[in-house]
């Protein structure tokens, strides 16, 4: 596929032949089983995964459990719980492995998804010492405690963890009064390649505050190319 953008049509396709209704859950959700056939089995794995589809100008995605009905065939059943479930019989849904989130597909393929080139600025972070779950070995030393830092930002739930070495050393800047690290949130990771976008460097940000590096934006987003999804 050299020189050709990979689209949703190039991902494994699951055509639904029947929908079985199951138990009604609290909160209005209902268990469903989607029965259907894949166009291929390469790159499709049993277990947790996503199924994606566009319906009436809306982006739809389901999370659930996949299993093949018989080894060596493309027939499968997908168990999910939705509120509500669209009339899926006859629809073809796109398989996405749990390595990715649906928004990784939508943000690349949707032509109206807005991206702004912007400098990433470091923000303050809170820090607190926490006990580890057992003992970790970092650079040959036993680590039992960690410093959890959280981005101080509107609606931010991001956290990172830094080891506290046996002699008390960490790789963090000094922690100030009230557990504040000035400029402690000094990088963010690209949603596609996971490379760091460091403070005072450029990246691209969408309205949901997802960041991508300039290289991934130019390689994948300009041409709406999903080739970073290998299977």
Residue pairs with C-beta under 8 A, 6 or more apart in sequence:
1 10
1 227
5 223
5 224
5 225
5 226
5 227
6 225
6 226
6 227
6 229
7 109
7 224
7 226
8 52
8 94
8 105
8 109
8 226
10 226
11 43
11 94
11 95
11 96
11 226
11 229
12 38
12 39
12 40
12 41
12 42
12 43
12 44
12 94
12 95
13 38
13 39
13 40
13 92
13 93
13 94
13 95
14 34
14 36
14 37
14 38
14 39
14 51
14 76
14 78
14 92
14 93
14 94
14 95
15 36
15 37
15 38
15 39
15 90
15 91
15 92
15 93
16 34
16 35
16 36
16 88
16 89
16 90
16 91
16 92
16 93
17 35
17 36
17 37
17 89
17 90
18 34
18 35
18 36
18 89
19 32
19 33
19 34
19 35
19 85
19 87
19 88
19 89
20 32
20 33
20 35
21 30
21 31
21 32
22 30
22 31
22 32
22 33
23 30
23 31
24 30
24 31
25 31
25 81
27 83
28 83
28 84
29 81
29 82
29 83
30 81
30 82
30 83
30 84
30 85
31 79
31 80
31 81
32 79
32 80
32 81
32 82
32 85
33 77
33 78
33 79
34 51
34 77
34 78
34 80
34 88
34 93
35 69
35 75
35 76
35 77
36 75
36 76
36 77
36 78
36 93
37 74
37 75
37 76
38 44
38 74
38 76
38 95
39 74
40 74
41 68
41 74
42 231
43 95
43 97
43 231
44 66
44 76
44 95
45 66
45 97
46 66
46 67
46 68
47 65
47 66
47 98
48 63
48 64
48 65
48 66
48 98
49 63
49 64
49 65
49 66
49 95
49 96
49 97
49 98
50 61
50 62
50 63
50 95
50 96
50 97
50 98
50 100
50 101
50 102
51 61
51 62
51 64
51 78
51 80
51 93
51 94
51 95
51 96
52 59
52 60
52 61
52 62
52 93
52 94
52 96
52 102
52 105
53 60
53 61
53 91
53 92
53 93
53 94
54 60
55 86
59 102
59 106
59 110
60 86
61 96
61 102
62 78
62 80
62 82
62 93
63 80
64 78
64 79
64 80
64 81
65 78
65 79
65 80
66 76
66 77
66 78
66 79
66 95
67 76
67 77
67 79
68 74
68 75
68 76
69 75
69 76
69 77
94 105
96 102
96 105
96 229
97 229
97 231
100 229
103 208
103 210
104 191
104 192
104 229
105 226
105 229
106 113
107 113
107 191
107 206
107 210
107 221
108 220
108 221
108 224
108 225
108 226
109 224
109 226
111 224
113 206
114 206
114 207
115 204
115 205
115 206
115 212
115 217
115 221
116 204
116 205
116 206
117 202
117 203
117 204
117 214
118 202
118 203
118 204
118 205
119 200
119 201
119 202
120 187
120 188
120 197
120 198
120 199
120 200
120 201
120 202
120 203
120 211
121 199
121 200
122 183
122 184
122 185
122 186
122 187
122 199
122 200
123 151
123 152
123 153
123 183
123 184
123 185
124 152
124 180
124 181
124 182
124 183
124 184
124 185
125 149
125 150
125 151
125 152
125 180
125 181
125 184
125 185
126 149
126 150
126 152
126 178
126 179
126 180
126 181
127 147
127 148
127 149
127 172
127 175
127 179
127 180
127 181
127 184
128 147
128 148
128 179
129 145
129 146
129 147
129 148
129 164
130 145
130 146
130 147
130 148
131 144
131 145
131 146
132 143
132 144
132 145
132 146
135 142
135 143
135 144
136 142
136 143
136 144
136 163
137 143
138 163
138 165
139 165
141 165
141 166
142 166
143 163
143 164
143 165
143 166
144 164
145 163
145 164
146 161
146 162
146 163
146 164
147 161
147 162
147 163
147 164
147 170
147 172
147 175
148 159
148 160
148 161
149 159
149 160
149 161
149 162
149 172
149 181
149 184
149 185
150 156
150 157
150 158
150 159
151 158
151 159
151 185
152 180
152 185
153 185
158 185
162 170
162 171
162 172
163 170
163 171
164 170
172 181
172 184
173 181
173 182
173 183
173 184
174 181
175 181
176 182
183 199
186 198
186 199
187 196
187 197
187 198
187 199
188 196
188 197
188 203
188 211
189 195
189 196
189 197
189 211
190 196
190 197
190 203
190 211
190 212
190 213
190 216
191 210
191 211
191 212
191 216
192 212
192 213
192 216
192 220
192 228
193 213
193 215
193 216
193 228
195 213
195 215
197 203
197 211
197 213
202 214
203 211
203 212
203 213
203 214
203 217
204 211
204 212
204 213
204 214
204 217
204 221
205 211
212 221
216 228
219 225
220 226
220 227
220 228
